[in-house]
Amino acid sequence: MTLLSPFSQRIFKLYRRALREISYSAERDLFCVEARKIREEFEKHRGEQDTSKIEFLLQRGEYWVEEYTHPDPYHIPDKEGGCAFLRYPELDKEFLKNHSMVTLTGKAYSNEGW
């Protein structure tokens, strides 16, 4: 184990969060430029061994990510925070096994094959 191992998970999460925040840019070229700047900032401090300095850099990075968080972030519609979250509750499989499904034509289909 290295000295950085307690911090490595926080560093990786911070890097991913920073890239996600700049992914809202409308132009791909702008995203690439900003992603390169973020990567250079992380690479500049890659060999840091002082734990207090690492903690300071992590706090500064987390502050930056919070400061530049998109005011109206995109949420996947059927995931938590999305507009369709829990809109259609999952049907009980036992109920579906015991009842036939009726189509718009009125013809019933059995669920025997389940």
C-alpha positions in Angstrom: 0.0 0.0 0.0 1.2 3.5 -0.8 0.8 6.6 1.2 -1.9 7.8 -1.3 -4.2 4.8 -1.0 -6.5 6.4 1.6 -7.0 9.3 -0.8 -7.1 7.5 -4.1 -10.8 6.8 -4.0 -11.6 10.4 -3.3 -9.2 11.5 -6.0 -10.8 9.3 -8.6 -14.3 10.4 -7.6 -13.3 14.0 -7.8 -11.8 13.6 -11.2 -15.0 11.9 -12.5 -17.3 14.5 -11.0 -15.2 17.3 -12.5 -15.5 15.7 -16.0 -19.2 15.2 -15.6 -19.7 18.9 -14.7 -17.9 20.1 -17.8 -19.8 17.6 -20.0 -22.7 20.1 -20.1 -20.8 22.3 -22.6 -22.5 22.5 -26.0 -19.4 22.2 -28.1 -17.2 19.1 -28.0 -14.0 21.1 -28.6 -14.7 23.2 -25.5 -15.2 20.0 -23.5 -11.9 18.6 -24.7 -10.0 21.8 -23.8 -11.5 21.9 -20.3 -10.9 18.2 -19.8 -7.3 18.6 -20.7 -6.9 21.5 -18.2 -8.5 19.4 -15.4 -6.1 16.5 -16.3 -3.1 18.8 -16.2 -4.1 20.0 -12.8 -4.4 16.5 -11.5 -1.1 15.5 -13.1 0.7 18.5 -11.7 0.1 17.2 -8.1 0.4 13.5 -8.9 3.6 12.8 -6.8 2.5 14.8 -3.8 3.4 13.0 -0.5 2.3 15.5 2.2 -1.1 14.4 3.5 -2.1 17.9 4.6 -1.3 19.3 1.2 -3.3 16.4 -0.5 -6.2 17.1 1.8 -6.1 20.8 1.0 -6.0 20.1 -2.8 -8.9 17.7 -2.5 -11.0 20.3 -0.6 -10.1 22.9 -3.2 -11.1 20.5 -6.0 -14.4 19.6 -4.3 -15.2 23.3 -3.8 -14.5 23.9 -7.5 -16.8 21.1 -8.5 -19.6 22.4 -6.2 -19.1 25.9 -7.5 -19.4 24.8 -11.2 -22.2 22.4 -10.7 -24.9 22.8 -13.4 -27.9 24.7 -12.0 -30.4 22.4 -13.8 -28.6 19.0 -14.1 -29.9 16.3 -16.4 -31.5 13.3 -14.7 -32.4 10.1 -16.5 -36.2 10.1 -16.5 -36.9 6.8 -14.8 -34.1 7.1 -12.3 -34.3 8.8 -8.9 -34.6 12.6 -9.5 -36.1 12.1 -13.0 -39.5 13.1 -14.1 -40.8 9.5 -14.5 -39.3 8.1 -11.4 -41.9 5.6 -9.8 -44.4 6.7 -12.4 -45.1 3.1 -13.4 -44.8 0.8 -10.4 -43.5 -2.7 -11.1 -46.3 -5.2 -11.5 -46.4 -8.3 -9.2 -45.3 -11.3 -11.2 -47.7 -13.6 -9.3 -50.6 -11.4 -10.3 -49.5 -11.6 -13.9 -49.2 -15.4 -13.8 -52.8 -15.8 -12.5 -54.5 -13.3 -14.8 -54.8 -13.2 -18.6 -53.9 -10.1 -20.6 -56.6 -8.5 -22.7 -55.6 -6.6 -25.8 -57.5 -3.7 -27.4 -59.4 -6.1 -29.6 -60.9 -7.8 -26.6 -59.1 -11.1 -27.3 -57.6 -12.6 -24.2 -54.2 -14.2 -24.1 -53.2 -16.7 -21.4 -49.9 -16.4 -19.5 -49.4 -20.1 -19.2 -45.9 -19.9 -20.6 -44.5 -17.8 -17.7 
